[in-house]
Amino acid sequence: MSAVVGLAIALGVARLFGRANKEESRPGFFGLLQWCVLLVVAVVVLRGVLAGRPVAFAALPPLLIALFPWRFTTAVLVPRGMVRTAWFVVRGSTWVWFDDNRGGALVAAAWACLRGGGQPRDVAFVERRLGDDAAGAANLLATGLLAQAQGDVVAARRGIDRLVEFEGRVAPAQARRLAVQWCAAEAASRDAWARVAALGDDRDADATTTLLAAIARRMLGRAPVPEPSQLRALLRRVPRRAAFAAAVERACVHEVAADVVAPPPAPPAAATAPPLPAALRHHAALLGGDARGRAADVAAIEALCKAWDLAFEDRATAAAVAARRAALGAKLDPWLRLRETVDADLLALVHARGLPIGEDPASKPDSFGRLRRRVRQRLLDELELHADALHTRVRARRALPVHEEWREYLTLRGAYDHAIAMTGMGLHRLAFQAVHPAVCALAVWLWNDRKNRVHAHQMFRWLLREAELVEDAEAVALQRRNVDAGK
């Protein structure tokens, strides 16, 4: 009995040392204390095992768990969805999660929640532990895994993908390494091979990510294209290789096509129908059934705009419309109302589809140029409304849990990236001027008042990169000082 009590006390003391560890280097002071305790226990237990004592054999499993908490958790607890046990075991880690074992425990719990099917009790258990303002980068990974457990893969992708951008000492290596693995696996699951290939060059890419990147290069035909023998050699180096065997075989039988220059599109055939009926049929087809298929692209939108320009420029149709208006005594101009309806339909279609409509630097007066300007203005208006709402909340000091603050930032940044991707770099400077005050105010608030340096530092880094792209000298100087403060 005394041996059992002594073992329990020793393991409890070792776990307390692990919970207290906040060192930024390995091994830290509390990590050394924990190891001293565990090594003494290991010697005693080993001597008991050699002597054939049953108590020593019973003490061996908890000792091994205490020595290798993360490996045991990922191999045993996570696949079984044991959320609370996973959190408890990793909470005392001093090596893998040496300076943020609290965040590591949340990652383990969220991962187990995902593998367990996202049960409401498990989700609530993780959510209750995510709101601390002092939370580190590992919390972002846990938040993304929890979003995936709840079925929101888009939110998970947005959060974890941004974690890959983390730089410097603020991101624990293990959190970023797991984020790279998750992003590569998720991108491969939807055949986003260009993203997978890019992650293969990341500094935290492991053997699994390297294998997926090699598969991506073969699927894309991107040099250096690996041979089937090389893919199978990489497969032998990864753990749980059975899960990747099918993907490797698919890549091995994939025919690597040579780059082929696509022939120029054929010129459109001459219109045989009157301009207005032809435009109406084209309009109905694009907004109807064909809008869900291959026709809903920028080329189809531009062709429809040209069809409407022909209709509006047709003098015979305009004269007939004017005569009919006079006969009916209509006060409103039906020709003008039709143009407004067409513009609204096209704007709604482009906005709903997220089509990269481009920009119109020449300010052409045709329908397509007018559509581009309307899309640009709508995106900018929405971005300004979103940024103003965030800025107003920050000025009013209405705080949200830190993972919700990060989600707000990612949502605004997503709208910013989307606006630029849809219109072009001409909107870049205006978009930056819209979001810079709000994001900077949020980052300063997190840094100064809420002492959350991790998230604020990454916001400052992003603002600095964008300020350099738009050549805003004042913003560059400000954000460079902010970034330097976090080094």
Buried (B, 14 or more C-beta within 10 A) or exposed (E): EEBEEEBEEBBEBBBBBBBBBEBEEEBBEBBBBBBEBBEEBBEBBEEBBEEEBEBBEBBBEBBBBBBBBBEBBBEBBBEEBBBBBBBBBBBBBBBBBBBBBBBBBBBBBBBBBBBBEBEEEBBEBBBEBBEBBEBBBBBBBBBBBBBBBBEBBEBBBBBBBBBBEBEEBBBBEBBBBBBBBBBBBBBBEEEBBEBBBBBBEBEBBBBBBBBBBBBBBBBBBBEEEBEBEBBBEBBEEBEEBEEBEEBBBEBBEBEBEEEEEEEEEEEEEEEEEBBBEBBBEBBEBBBEEBBEEEBBEBEBBBBBBBBBBBBBEBEEBBEEBEEEBEEEEEEEEEBEEBBEEBBEBBBEBBBEBEBBBBBBEEEEEBBBBBBBBBBBEBBBEBBBEBBEEBBEBBEEEEBEBBBEBBBBBBBBBBBBEBBBEBBBEBBBBBBBBBBBBBBBBBBBBBBEEBEBBBBBBBBBBBBBEBBBBBEBEEBBEBBBEBBEEBE
